[in-house]
Amino acid sequence: MDSLSREMDFQAAQTWYEEHFGGAPSFIPIFGQSEQDTTKVNGSVSLTPPLNGRIVQSFAMDMKGILIVPKEDSQSSPEVKSVETGRVLEVKKLQDSTFSVLIQHTGRRTALYSGLAASALKVNDWVQGGDVVGTLPAESGGEQPALYFMLKEGDRTVDPADVISF
């Protein structure tokens, strides 16, 4: 009881650290070291939009993802880009002959890029934010191609428009 209520002599501990290690440890701030500025690493992650375009189907439609069409002045086969650094978990050919790519991004964030005409990625490939995930099909018969994009934080699906500036 006495040990828990009595003041500890931190000056003796500081002197011992200085004699044996040349200075007090930085993880014990009570030794009276001068305050050092800290830098927050990866403090505000900015996600890159997967496609230069506009949202034509909002998250509220199915509470899973959004549908994005490229801008009219974009190239014939618009490129879809990774929203941030990550590892490819799955590349799948769908029934309509398009592809979907699932990427594990930082933390527990995953993104699904679907409706792609082609993708050169393979499972376990690494991508950086802004790297090409694949291309959308060229416009045919007046029908504009669209990217279905889904973003999850762990098991919870989130509205991509809430975290990415489109």
Secondary structure, DSSP 8 states (H G I E B T S, - for coil): -HHHHS---HHHHHHHHHHHHSS--TT-GGG---------TT-S-----SSSEEEEE-GGGTSS-EEEEE-TTS-SS-EEE-SSSEEEEEEEE-TTS-EEEEEEESTTEEEEEEEESB----TT-EE-TT-EEEE----BTTB---EEEEEEETTEEE-HHHHS--
